[in-house]
């Protein structure tokens, strides 16, 4: 029996949905990083996420966003997202009439519905701050050419200074990853924990969930890790969390490369998620030379 009710009845996202939502998301091909059970569940308290089933091929996600200004719009308030195939325009209009706007519209749905929505007076806008960055797995693994010269030098500096070891992230190495996370947390301001709580929860529930990753040691000391999952039927890997102890020069570049080297050959692209409008993060992500983006769109209802 499904844990997810049929539209228009929504159910709060919970662990009881893990298997059902995971199986559904595995069939998605748009590559939107937010559309996985882990990301939905970990952000469910922040956004008060709930789900309903529109059809066997479409889920509707509803949430409430903290205040966010985008161009001349205040996007605080209720939003929905569509996982899977495009809904009927009648459903979209009904949600708009209830005070929702559309967040994280995927590229395939944009191609199918954007002109129809605009003809009805709705505004369809690129949400650059939420574009996912895509990289070739082989680029991150090999770091070849002038474009990656500085990254390769930092990896070499790490391997020259320490004796590195790469282990799979699994139930046996999770305690060491937790040590790295605690060290990372101590280096941050007390009032700015970042994604510490979400990352800790993911590590503590590693046995229940279907993640993979790597743990990096330097001279036997755990100093970094990467945690993620495969999407798009195994052709894309999303890096959900990547942590390192900053006192070890080159640790992040080494972890990044180690993760790429340890992915199966079926993985063609690595999705390193969004920059959320942070200019420093945007610059850092661009230095790895993305080959493309998963573009996402906002739909602002007419009259809003």
C-alpha positions in Angstrom: 0.0 0.0 0.0 1.3 3.4 -1.0 2.4 5.9 1.8 1.7 8.7 -0.6 -1.9 9.9 -1.0 -3.5 10.9 -4.3 -3.8 14.5 -5.4 -5.1 16.8 -3.9 -4.3 15.1 -0.5 -0.7 15.7 0.6 1.3 13.7 3.1 4.3 15.0 5.1 7.6 13.6 3.8 8.8 10.9 6.3 11.1 7.9 6.5 8.1 5.6 5.8 8.3 6.9 2.2 11.9 5.9 1.7 11.5 2.9 -0.5 8.6 4.3 -2.5 10.2 7.7 -3.2 13.6 6.2 -3.9 12.2 3.8 -6.5 10.3 6.6 -8.1 13.3 8.9 -8.2 15.5 6.2 -9.7 13.4 6.4 -12.9 13.7 10.1 -13.3 16.0 11.3 -16.1 16.0 15.1 -15.7 19.0 15.1 -13.3 17.6 17.6 -10.8 19.6 17.1 -7.6 16.8 18.0 -5.3 14.6 15.2 -6.5 15.9 12.4 -4.4 14.5 11.0 -1.1 17.5 12.1 0.9 17.4 15.7 -0.2 13.6 15.8 0.3 13.8 14.3 3.7 16.8 16.3 4.9 15.1 19.6 3.9 11.6 18.5 5.0 11.8 20.4 8.3 13.2 23.6 6.7 10.5 23.6 3.9 7.7 21.6 5.6 7.7 19.3 2.6 4.7 17.1 1.7 4.0 14.9 -1.3 1.0 13.6 -3.3 0.7 11.4 -6.3 -0.8 12.9 -9.4 -0.3 9.7 -11.5 2.1 6.7 -11.5 4.6 9.0 -13.4 4.1 12.3 -11.5 4.5 13.4 -7.9 3.7 16.9 -6.6 5.9 18.3 -3.9 4.6 21.1 -1.8 6.6 23.3 0.6 6.9 26.6 2.3 9.9 28.7 1.5 11.8 31.1 3.9 11.9 34.7 2.5 13.8 34.9 -0.7 13.9 37.8 -3.1 14.3 37.0 -6.8 14.4 40.0 -9.2 11.3 41.9 -8.2 9.5 39.0 -6.5 9.3 38.0 -2.9 9.4 34.2 -3.0 8.7 33.6 0.6 5.6 31.4 1.0 4.1 28.4 -0.6 5.6 26.6 -3.6 5.3 23.3 -5.4 7.6 21.3 -7.6 6.9 18.5 -10.0 8.8 15.2 -10.0 8.4 13.2 -13.2 6.1 14.0 -16.1 4.3 17.4 -16.6 1.0 17.8 -15.0 -2.2 19.0 -16.8 -2.4 22.8 -16.9 -5.7 22.5 -15.0 -3.7 21.2 -12.0 -1.1 23.9 -12.3 -3.8 26.6 -12.4 -5.5 25.1 -9.4 -2.3 25.2 -7.4 -1.6 28.7 -8.5 -5.1 29.7 -7.3 -4.3 28.3 -3.9 -1.3 30.7 -3.5 1.5 28.5 -4.8 4.3 29.3 -7.2 6.3 26.7 -9.1 9.9 26.1 -8.0 12.6 23.9 -9.6 10.8 23.3 -12.9 12.9 20.7 -14.8 14.3 21.3 -18.3 11.9 18.7 -20.0 8.8 20.3 -18.4 10.1 23.7 -19.4 10.3 22.6 -23.0 6.8 21.2 -22.9 4.9 23.8 -20.9 6.7 27.2 -20.8 5.1 28.7 -23.9 1.6 27.6 -22.8 2.2 29.0 -19.3 3.5 32.3 -20.7 0.5 32.6 -23.0 -1.7 32.5 -19.9 0.2 35.5 -18.4 2.5 33.5 -16.1 6.2 34.4 -15.9 8.7 31.6 -16.5 12.1 32.6 -15.3 15.6 31.0 -15.2 16.7 30.4 -11.6 20.5 30.6 -12.1 21.2 30.4 -8.3 19.7 26.9 -8.3 21.3 25.5 -11.5 23.1 22.2 -10.8 26.8 22.1 -12.0 27.7 19.2 -14.1 31.2 17.8 -14.7 32.6 14.9 -16.7 33.6 12.1 -14.3 36.8 11.6 -16.4 37.8 15.3 -16.1 37.6 15.2 -12.3 39.4 11.9 -12.2 42.3 12.8 -14.5 42.7 16.5 -14.0 44.5 16.8 -17.4 45.4 19.9 -19.3 46.0 23.6 -18.4 42.5 24.1 -17.1 43.1 21.7 -14.2 46.8 22.6 -13.6 46.2 24.3 -10.3 43.9 21.5 -9.0 46.5 18.9 -10.0 49.2 20.8 -8.2 47.2 20.9 -5.0 46.5 17.1 -5.3 50.3 16.6 -5.7 51.0 18.8 -2.7 48.7 16.7 -0.6 50.3 13.5 -1.7 53.8 14.9 -1.2 53.1 16.1 2.3 51.2 13.0 3.6 50.8 9.3 2.9 47.2 9.3 1.6 44.8 6.4 1.8 41.4 6.2 0.2 38.8 3.9 1.7 35.1 3.3 0.7 32.7 5.1 2.8 30.6 2.3 4.4 29.3 1.3 7.8 32.8 0.5 9.0 34.3 3.9 8.0 31.3 6.1 8.9 32.7 6.7 12.5 35.9 8.2 11.0 33.8 10.4 8.6 31.9 11.6 11.7 35.3 12.6 13.2 36.1 14.7 10.1 32.6 16.3 10.3 33.2 17.3 14.0 36.6 18.8 13.1 35.0 20.7 10.2 32.2 22.0 12.5 34.8 23.3 15.0 36.3 25.5 12.3 33.0 27.3 11.7 31.3 30.2 13.6 29.0 28.9 16.3 26.0 30.6 14.8 26.7 29.3 11.2 26.6 25.5 11.3 26.0 25.3 7.6 24.7 21.8 6.6 26.3 20.1 9.7 23.0 18.7 11.1 21.9 17.3 7.7 25.3 15.7 7.0 25.5 14.2 10.5 22.0 12.7 10.1 22.9 11.2 6.8 26.1 9.6 8.2 24.3 8.3 11.3 21.6 6.6 9.1 24.1 5.4 6.5 23.1 1.7 7.1 19.4 2.4 6.2 20.1 4.5 3.2 21.7 3.8 -0.2 24.6 6.1 -0.3 28.2 5.7 -1.4 31.4 7.7 -1.1 35.0 7.8 0.0 37.0 8.5 3.1 40.4 10.0 2.8 43.2 9.5 5.4 46.5 11.4 5.7 49.2 9.5 7.6 46.5 7.3 9.1 44.3 10.3 10.2 40.8 10.8 8.7 40.9 14.2 7.0 38.1 14.2 4.4 35.1 12.4 2.9 32.6 12.6 0.1 29.0 11.3 0.3 26.5 11.0 -2.6 24.2 8.8 -4.6 23.7 7.8 -8.2 20.7 9.1 -10.2 19.6 9.1 -13.8 19.6 5.3 -13.9 23.2 5.2 -12.8 24.7 7.7 -15.3 25.0 10.6 -12.9 26.4 10.9 -9.4 25.3 13.7 -7.1 27.8 14.8 -4.5 25.6 15.6 -1.5 28.3 16.3 1.1 32.0 16.9 0.8 34.0 17.8 4.0 37.7 18.2 4.8 39.9 19.5 7.6 41.2 22.8 6.2 44.6 22.5 7.8 45.5 19.8 5.3 46.5 21.7 2.1 44.9 20.2 -1.0 42.5 17.9 1.0 39.4 19.0 -0.9 41.0 18.6 -4.3 42.2 15.2 -3.3 38.8 14.1 -2.0 37.1 15.4 -5.2 39.5 13.4 -7.4 39.3 10.3 -5.2 35.5 10.3 -5.4 35.6 10.6 -9.2 38.2 7.8 -9.5 36.1 5.5 -7.3 32.8 5.9 -9.3 31.7 3.1 -11.6 32.4 3.6 -15.3 28.7 3.8 -16.0 28.7 7.3 -14.3 29.3 9.8 -17.0 28.6 13.1 -15.1 29.1 14.3 -11.6 26.4 16.7 -10.3 27.8 19.0 -7.6 24.5 20.8 -7.0 23.9 24.6 -6.8 25.8 27.6 -5.6 22.6 29.3 -4.2 23.8 32.7 -5.3 27.0 32.6 -3.2 29.6 34.3 -5.3 32.5 32.6 -3.6 30.9 29.2 -4.1 30.0 30.0 -7.7 33.6 30.9 -8.5 34.9 27.7 -6.8 32.5 25.6 -8.8 33.4 27.3 -12.0 37.1 26.6 -11.5 36.4 22.9 -12.1 35.1 23.7 -15.6 31.5 22.5 -15.7 30.5 21.0 -19.0 26.9 21.9 -18.5 24.2 22.8 -16.0 20.8 21.3 -15.0 18.8 24.4 -15.6 15.9 25.1 -13.3 13.0 27.5 -13.7 10.5 29.4 -11.5 7.0 30.0 -12.6 5.4 33.2 -11.0 1.6 33.1 -11.4 0.0 36.0 -13.3 -0.9 38.9 -11.0 1.6 38.0 -8.4 
